[in-house]
Amino acid sequence: MSTDTVRAGAADEAAERRREQRGWYFYDWACSVYSTSVLTVFLGPYLTAVAKHAADADGFVHPLGVPLRAGSFFAYAVSASVILSIVVMPMAGAAADRSGRKKPLLAAAAYLGAAATTGMFFLDGDRYLLGGLLLIVANASLAVSMVLYNSYLPQIAPPEERDAVSSKGWAFGYAAGSLVLVGNLVLFTAHDSFGVSESTAVRICLASAGVWWGAFTLVPLKRLRDRRAPSAPAGQASAHGWRQLAATVRDMRRQPLTLSFLLAYLIYNDGIQTVISQASVYGSEELGLSQSTLITAVLLVQVLAVGGALGMGRLARTHGAKRTILGSLVAWTLTLAAGFFLPAGEPVWFFVLASCIGLVLGGSQALSRSLFSHLVPSGKEAEYFSAYEMSDRGMSWLGPLLFGLTYQLTGSYRDAIISLVVFFVIGFALLARVPVRQAVRDAGNPVPEMI
């Protein structure tokens, strides 16, 4: 074979890889609008208001006969969504790895989540139970789709490209979130001009996120390719999510350093995801800020997160992903501590806090994803990412549970927000102890020059 033929083949392969990478970015573009507009901005305060409307004289709602403070219902619903996710994600991951057919599973999860989100248009009056159900379905669907989406990363990017590719994916997501939030802000602040009530404007914003999610999912479904693992017979999939999860964890015991990283990630990202999902509740209920102020703050987070994700990706090239993530965890801890002392009714300080979050949010998540991809044995990407995903994109459960319980016991959202510091402190300590170069070698993967 001639040198020119080899070069042409390499060029074609690189071009196909770039095409897949561009398609891969667009799933972040599609689903991140749900995380931003629904989970971070609108649903928390709105569902809390719906629950309070349905509450008894003492401020409690009674789903399935269990008395809950109306102000804790949203946090409990987010926490409950992981129960469904734990059952479904490992099953989906195993089915994807064994059959090599990720795209049909990605499509099913994405469109179920998009449909549940679009159905939030009907969340009005005292239908807090409907809101909780749709939230659980949408969150679980997002979790499953992200297992499959993330598992493509080792297949479409060689080791030296993964930090940059992962960071670009997050940047795409935050760019989409910013774009849609601008439209949300216009509709919400000028709802009278559009002839709709404030409640209807919120429900339109919720439903539009589902439409966006479904529409742009078509791009990755067209660009990404299924790859059948040669050692994994098609048609075999676990029938029991718990059984498959246990099998995955047992397999991870052969990779103790990968498991150590995953434990650190599950803890610190639990804190990150809880801040994302509960910040609007904290701003509206504890600080007394308006919905338009909260939208503006989250928009600021989205804009800064684009630059933050790309900037931290560049830092990782010179300082390594692990050191960059550790630095971000210190920043998260300081930011939460500052948030505890924010004065009520002062949006300027809330904007300062939002700016700090935006600068570290995208990078800490993007680099965690790319670092984990180096620690996954070949052929087990979806299965391992199913365990990874249990704490990603709002799928955390311990953080919202702690947040909800703290508010349940103290009646203070300030106490609830400061309780989350423990996740960043413990996560930092655990991550600092992981020798990532050895972990990459133990997984059978090539070690990048800088990690």
C-alpha positions as CSV (number, residue, x, y, z in Angstrom):
1,M,0.0,0.0,0.0
2,S,1.5,3.4,-1.0
3,T,2.2,6.2,1.4
4,D,-0.4,8.4,-0.4
5,T,-3.1,5.8,0.0
6,V,-2.3,5.5,3.8
7,R,-2.4,9.3,4.1
8,A,-5.7,9.5,2.2
9,G,-7.2,6.8,4.4
10,A,-6.1,8.6,7.5
11,A,-7.5,11.9,6.2
12,D,-10.8,10.2,5.5
13,E,-10.9,8.7,8.9
14,A,-10.1,12.0,10.6
15,A,-12.9,13.8,8.5
16,E,-15.4,11.1,9.6
17,R,-14.4,11.5,13.2
18,R,-14.8,15.3,13.0
19,R,-18.3,14.8,11.5
20,E,-19.3,12.5,14.3
21,Q,-17.9,14.9,16.9
22,R,-19.9,17.7,15.5
23,G,-23.1,15.6,15.6
24,W,-22.2,14.5,19.1
25,Y,-22.0,18.1,20.3
26,F,-25.6,18.7,19.2
27,Y,-27.0,16.4,21.8
28,D,-25.6,18.7,24.5
29,W,-27.2,21.5,22.4
30,A,-30.5,19.6,22.4
31,C,-30.9,18.4,26.0
32,S,-29.1,21.1,28.0
33,V,-32.1,23.4,27.5
34,Y,-34.0,21.0,29.7
35,S,-31.3,21.2,32.4
36,T,-31.3,25.0,32.2
37,S,-34.8,26.3,31.5
38,V,-36.7,23.5,33.3
39,L,-34.5,22.1,36.1
40,T,-32.5,25.2,37.0
41,V,-34.9,28.1,36.3
42,F,-38.6,27.5,36.1
43,L,-39.7,24.2,37.5
44,G,-38.3,24.5,41.0
45,P,-40.1,27.8,41.9
46,Y,-43.2,27.0,39.9
47,L,-43.7,23.4,41.2
48,T,-43.0,24.7,44.7
49,A,-45.8,27.3,44.2
50,V,-48.2,24.7,42.8
51,A,-47.4,22.5,45.8
52,K,-48.0,25.3,48.2
53,H,-51.3,26.0,46.5
54,A,-52.3,22.4,47.2
55,A,-51.0,22.4,50.8
56,D,-53.0,22.2,53.9
57,A,-53.2,24.9,56.5
58,D,-49.9,23.8,58.1
59,G,-48.1,24.0,54.7
60,F,-47.9,20.3,54.1
61,V,-48.8,18.2,51.1
62,H,-49.6,14.5,51.4
63,P,-48.5,12.5,48.4
64,L,-49.4,8.8,49.0
65,G,-50.4,9.9,52.5
66,V,-46.9,11.0,53.5
67,P,-46.8,14.5,55.0
68,L,-44.2,16.7,53.3
69,R,-43.5,20.4,53.5
70,A,-44.6,21.9,50.2
71,G,-41.3,23.8,50.0
72,S,-39.4,20.4,50.1
73,F,-41.5,18.7,47.4
74,F,-39.4,19.7,44.4
75,A,-36.1,18.5,46.1
76,Y,-37.7,15.2,47.0
77,A,-39.0,14.7,43.5
78,V,-35.5,15.3,42.1
79,S,-34.1,12.8,44.6
80,A,-36.8,10.2,43.8
81,S,-36.0,10.4,40.1
82,V,-32.7,8.6,40.8
83,I,-34.5,5.6,42.1
84,L,-36.0,5.0,38.7
85,S,-32.7,5.9,37.1
86,I,-30.7,3.3,39.1
87,V,-33.0,0.6,37.7
88,V,-33.0,1.7,34.1
89,M,-29.5,3.1,33.4
90,P,-27.5,-0.1,34.0
91,M,-29.9,-2.1,31.9
92,A,-29.7,0.5,29.1
93,G,-25.9,0.6,29.3
94,A,-25.5,-3.2,29.2
95,A,-27.9,-3.5,26.3
96,A,-25.9,-0.8,24.4
97,D,-22.6,-2.4,25.0
98,R,-23.7,-5.9,24.1
99,S,-25.8,-5.1,21.1
100,G,-23.7,-2.1,19.8
101,R,-27.1,-0.4,19.0
102,K,-26.8,2.8,21.0
103,K,-28.8,5.1,18.7
104,P,-32.2,3.4,19.0
105,L,-31.9,3.5,22.8
106,L,-30.7,7.1,22.7
107,A,-33.7,8.0,20.5
108,A,-36.2,6.3,22.8
109,A,-34.8,7.9,26.0
110,A,-34.5,11.3,24.4
111,Y,-38.0,11.4,23.0
112,L,-39.6,10.0,26.2
113,G,-37.9,12.8,28.1
114,A,-38.9,15.4,25.5
115,A,-42.5,14.3,25.6
116,A,-42.6,14.5,29.5
117,T,-41.1,17.9,29.4
118,T,-43.6,19.1,26.7
119,G,-46.4,17.7,28.9
120,M,-45.4,20.2,31.7
121,F,-47.6,22.7,29.8
122,F,-50.5,21.1,31.6
123,L,-49.0,21.7,35.1
124,D,-51.3,24.3,36.6
125,G,-53.7,24.7,39.5
126,D,-52.9,22.2,42.3
127,R,-51.5,19.5,40.0
128,Y,-48.2,19.1,42.0
129,L,-48.4,15.3,41.7
130,L,-48.5,15.6,37.9
131,G,-45.5,17.9,38.1
132,G,-43.6,15.5,40.3
133,L,-44.4,12.5,37.9
134,L,-43.3,14.4,34.8
135,L,-40.1,15.6,36.5
136,I,-39.2,12.0,37.5
137,V,-39.9,10.7,34.0
138,A,-38.0,13.5,32.3
139,N,-35.0,13.3,34.7
140,A,-34.7,9.5,34.4
141,S,-35.0,9.7,30.6
142,L,-32.2,12.4,30.5
143,A,-30.1,10.1,32.7
144,V,-30.4,7.1,30.3
145,S,-29.8,9.3,27.2
146,M,-26.7,10.7,28.8
147,V,-25.3,7.3,29.6
148,L,-25.5,6.5,25.9
149,Y,-24.3,9.9,24.7
150,N,-21.3,10.0,27.0
151,S,-20.3,6.5,26.1
152,Y,-19.7,7.7,22.5
153,L,-16.8,9.9,23.7
154,P,-14.1,7.2,23.8
155,Q,-15.2,6.0,20.4
156,I,-15.2,9.4,18.6
157,A,-12.2,11.0,20.2
158,P,-8.6,9.7,20.7
159,P,-7.1,10.2,24.2
160,E,-5.3,13.5,23.2
161,E,-8.6,15.1,22.0
162,R,-11.0,14.1,24.7
163,D,-10.6,17.1,27.1
164,A,-11.2,19.5,24.1
165,V,-14.1,17.5,22.6
166,S,-15.8,17.1,26.0
167,S,-15.4,20.8,26.8
168,K,-16.8,21.8,23.4
169,G,-19.8,19.6,24.0
170,W,-20.5,21.4,27.3
171,A,-19.9,24.7,25.6
172,F,-22.5,23.8,23.0
173,G,-25.0,23.0,25.7
174,Y,-24.5,26.2,27.6
175,A,-24.7,28.2,24.4
176,A,-28.1,26.6,23.7
177,G,-29.2,27.3,27.2
178,S,-28.3,30.9,26.8
179,L,-30.1,31.3,23.5
180,V,-33.3,29.8,24.8
181,L,-33.2,31.7,28.1
182,V,-33.1,35.0,26.2
183,G,-36.4,33.9,24.5
184,N,-37.8,32.8,27.9
185,L,-36.9,36.1,29.5
186,V,-38.6,38.1,26.7
187,L,-41.8,36.0,27.0
188,F,-41.9,36.0,30.8
189,T,-41.2,39.7,31.3
190,A,-43.5,40.8,28.5
191,H,-46.2,38.1,28.9
192,D,-49.0,40.7,29.0
193,S,-47.9,42.0,25.6
194,F,-48.2,38.5,24.3
195,G,-51.7,38.2,25.8
196,V,-50.9,35.4,28.3
197,S,-50.7,35.2,32.0
198,E,-47.5,34.8,34.0
199,S,-48.4,31.2,34.8
200,T,-49.1,30.4,31.2
201,A,-45.8,32.0,30.1
202,V,-43.9,29.7,32.6
203,R,-45.7,26.7,31.2
204,I,-44.9,27.7,27.6
205,C,-41.2,28.0,28.6
206,L,-41.3,24.6,30.2
207,A,-43.0,22.9,27.2
208,S,-40.7,24.7,24.6
209,A,-37.7,23.0,26.2
210,G,-39.2,19.7,25.4
211,V,-39.9,20.7,21.8
212,W,-36.3,22.0,21.5
213,W,-34.9,18.7,23.0
214,G,-36.8,16.6,20.5
215,A,-36.1,18.7,17.5
216,F,-32.3,18.9,17.8
217,T,-31.9,15.3,18.8
218,L,-32.3,14.5,15.1
219,V,-28.8,15.8,14.4
220,P,-26.8,13.4,16.6
221,L,-29.1,10.5,15.5
222,K,-28.1,11.3,11.9
223,R,-24.4,11.8,12.5
224,L,-23.4,9.2,15.1
225,R,-22.6,5.6,14.1
226,D,-23.4,2.4,16.0
227,R,-20.4,0.1,16.6
228,R,-20.8,-3.5,17.6
229,A,-18.3,-4.8,20.2
230,P,-16.7,-7.9,18.8
231,S,-16.7,-9.7,22.1
232,A,-20.3,-8.8,23.0
233,P,-23.0,-11.0,21.3
234,A,-25.9,-9.0,20.0
235,G,-29.3,-9.4,21.5
236,Q,-28.2,-10.0,25.1
237,A,-29.3,-7.5,27.7
238,S,-29.9,-7.6,31.4
239,A,-33.4,-8.0,32.4
240,H,-32.8,-6.5,35.8
241,G,-31.3,-3.1,36.4
242,W,-30.2,-3.8,39.9
243,R,-28.5,-7.1,38.8
244,Q,-26.7,-5.4,36.0
245,L,-25.6,-2.5,38.3
246,A,-24.2,-5.1,40.8
247,A,-22.4,-6.8,37.9
248,T,-20.9,-3.5,36.8
249,V,-19.7,-2.7,40.3
250,R,-18.2,-6.2,40.7
251,D,-16.3,-5.6,37.4
252,M,-15.2,-2.2,38.6
253,R,-13.6,-3.9,41.7
254,R,-11.0,-5.2,39.2
255,Q,-10.3,-1.5,38.5
256,P,-10.1,-0.1,42.0
257,L,-8.6,3.2,40.9
258,T,-11.4,3.8,38.4
259,L,-13.9,3.0,41.2
260,S,-12.1,5.5,43.5
261,F,-12.4,8.2,40.9
262,L,-16.0,7.4,40.4
263,L,-16.7,7.6,44.1
264,A,-15.1,11.1,44.3
265,Y,-17.0,12.2,41.3
266,L,-20.4,10.9,42.6
267,I,-19.8,12.9,45.8
268,Y,-18.6,16.3,44.4
269,N,-20.9,16.2,41.4
270,D,-23.9,15.5,43.7
271,G,-23.1,18.9,45.3
272,I,-22.8,20.6,41.9
273,Q,-26.1,19.2,40.6
274,T,-27.9,20.1,43.8
275,V,-26.7,23.7,43.5
276,I,-27.9,23.8,39.9
277,S,-31.4,22.4,40.7
278,Q,-32.0,24.3,44.0
279,A,-30.4,27.7,43.3
280,S,-33.6,29.2,41.9
281,V,-35.6,27.9,44.9
282,Y,-33.0,29.5,47.2
283,G,-33.1,32.8,45.3
284,S,-36.9,33.0,45.2
285,E,-37.8,31.6,48.6
286,E,-34.9,32.8,50.8
287,L,-33.6,35.9,49.1
288,G,-37.0,37.1,47.8
289,L,-35.8,37.6,44.2
290,S,-38.1,37.9,41.2
291,Q,-38.4,35.3,38.5
292,S,-37.0,37.7,36.0
293,T,-33.9,38.3,38.2
294,L,-33.4,34.5,38.5
295,I,-33.7,34.1,34.7
296,T,-31.1,36.8,34.2
297,A,-28.8,35.3,36.8
298,V,-29.0,31.8,35.1
299,L,-28.5,33.4,31.7
300,L,-25.3,35.0,33.1
301,V,-24.2,31.6,34.3
302,Q,-24.8,30.1,30.8
303,V,-22.8,32.8,29.0
304,L,-19.9,32.6,31.4
305,A,-20.0,28.8,31.5
306,V,-19.3,28.7,27.7
307,G,-16.0,30.5,28.3
308,G,-15.4,28.7,31.5
309,A,-15.7,25.3,29.9
310,L,-13.3,26.2,27.1
311,G,-10.9,28.1,29.4
312,M,-10.7,25.2,31.9
313,G,-10.1,22.9,28.9
314,R,-7.1,24.9,28.0
315,L,-5.9,24.9,31.6
316,A,-6.1,21.1,31.6
317,R,-3.6,21.0,28.7
318,T,-0.9,22.7,30.8
319,H,-1.9,21.6,34.3
320,G,-3.7,18.4,33.8
321,A,-7.4,17.6,34.2
322,K,-7.1,16.4,37.8
323,R,-5.4,19.5,39.1
324,T,-7.8,21.7,37.2
325,I,-10.8,19.9,38.7
326,L,-9.4,20.1,42.2
327,G,-9.0,23.9,41.7
328,S,-12.6,24.1,40.7
329,L,-13.8,22.3,43.8
330,V,-12.0,24.8,46.0
331,A,-13.8,27.6,44.0
332,W,-17.2,25.8,44.5
333,T,-16.6,25.6,48.3
334,L,-15.8,29.3,48.6
335,T,-18.8,30.2,46.4
336,L,-21.3,28.2,48.6
337,A,-19.8,29.7,51.7
338,A,-20.4,33.2,50.2
339,G,-23.9,32.2,49.2
340,F,-24.9,31.5,52.8
341,F,-24.3,35.2,53.7
342,L,-26.0,36.8,50.6
343,P,-28.4,39.6,51.7
344,A,-32.1,39.2,50.8
345,G,-33.5,41.4,48.1
346,E,-30.1,42.4,46.7
347,P,-29.9,41.0,43.1
348,V,-26.4,42.5,42.5
349,W,-24.8,40.1,44.9
350,F,-26.7,37.2,43.5
351,F,-25.4,38.1,40.1
352,V,-21.8,38.1,41.5
353,L,-22.4,34.6,42.9
354,A,-23.9,33.5,39.6
355,S,-20.8,34.7,37.8
356,C,-18.5,32.7,40.1
357,I,-20.6,29.6,39.5
358,G,-20.6,30.1,35.7
359,L,-16.8,30.3,35.5
360,V,-16.3,26.8,37.1
361,L,-19.5,25.0,36.3
362,G,-18.9,23.8,32.7
363,G,-15.2,23.1,33.1
364,S,-15.5,21.0,36.2
365,Q,-18.2,18.8,34.6
366,A,-16.5,18.6,31.1
367,L,-13.1,17.6,32.5
368,S,-14.6,15.1,34.9
369,R,-16.3,13.4,31.9
370,S,-13.2,13.3,29.8
371,L,-11.0,12.2,32.7
372,F,-13.4,9.3,33.4
373,S,-13.3,8.2,29.7
374,H,-9.6,7.4,30.1
375,L,-10.4,5.1,33.0
376,V,-13.0,2.9,31.2
377,P,-11.8,-0.4,29.8
378,S,-12.5,-0.7,26.0
379,G,-15.8,-2.3,25.1
380,K,-17.5,-1.4,28.4
381,E,-18.1,2.3,27.8
382,A,-21.9,2.4,28.1
383,E,-21.9,0.0,31.1
384,Y,-19.4,2.1,33.0
385,F,-20.9,5.4,32.0
386,S,-24.3,4.1,33.4
387,A,-22.6,4.2,36.9
388,Y,-21.0,7.5,36.1
389,E,-24.3,9.1,35.0
390,M,-26.0,8.3,38.3
391,S,-24.8,11.6,39.6
392,D,-24.7,13.7,36.4
393,R,-27.1,16.3,35.0
394,G,-29.4,16.6,37.9
395,M,-29.6,12.9,38.6
396,S,-28.0,13.3,42.1
397,W,-30.2,12.1,44.9
398,L,-28.2,12.5,48.2
399,G,-27.7,16.3,47.7
400,P,-31.4,17.1,47.1
401,L,-32.4,14.8,49.9
402,L,-30.0,16.5,52.3
403,F,-31.2,19.9,51.0
404,G,-34.8,18.9,51.5
405,L,-34.3,17.3,54.9
406,T,-32.3,20.3,56.2
407,Y,-35.1,22.6,55.1
408,Q,-37.7,20.2,56.5
409,L,-36.0,20.3,59.9
410,T,-34.9,23.9,60.2
411,G,-37.2,25.8,57.9
412,S,-34.2,27.7,56.6
413,Y,-32.9,27.6,53.0
414,R,-29.7,29.2,54.2
415,D,-29.0,26.1,56.4
416,A,-30.0,23.9,53.4
417,I,-27.5,25.6,51.0
418,I,-24.5,25.6,53.4
419,S,-25.1,21.9,54.1
420,L,-23.9,21.2,50.5
421,V,-20.3,22.3,51.3
422,V,-19.7,18.8,52.7
423,F,-19.9,17.3,49.2
424,F,-17.1,19.5,47.8
425,V,-14.8,19.0,50.8
426,I,-15.2,15.2,50.8
427,G,-15.0,15.0,46.9
428,F,-11.8,17.1,46.9
429,A,-10.2,14.8,49.5
430,L,-11.1,11.6,47.6
431,L,-10.0,12.9,44.2
432,A,-6.7,14.1,45.5
433,R,-5.8,10.6,46.5
434,V,-6.5,9.0,43.1
435,P,-3.2,8.4,41.0
436,V,-4.9,9.0,37.6
437,R,-1.9,7.9,35.5
438,Q,-1.8,4.5,37.1
439,A,-5.6,4.3,36.8
440,V,-5.4,4.9,33.1
441,R,-2.7,2.2,32.7
442,D,-4.7,-0.3,34.8
443,A,-7.7,0.2,32.5
444,G,-5.5,-0.8,29.6
445,N,-5.6,2.6,27.9
446,P,-2.7,4.8,26.6
447,V,-1.7,7.5,29.1
448,P,-1.9,11.1,27.7
449,E,1.1,13.4,28.2
450,M,-0.9,15.6,30.4
451,I,-3.7,14.3,32.6
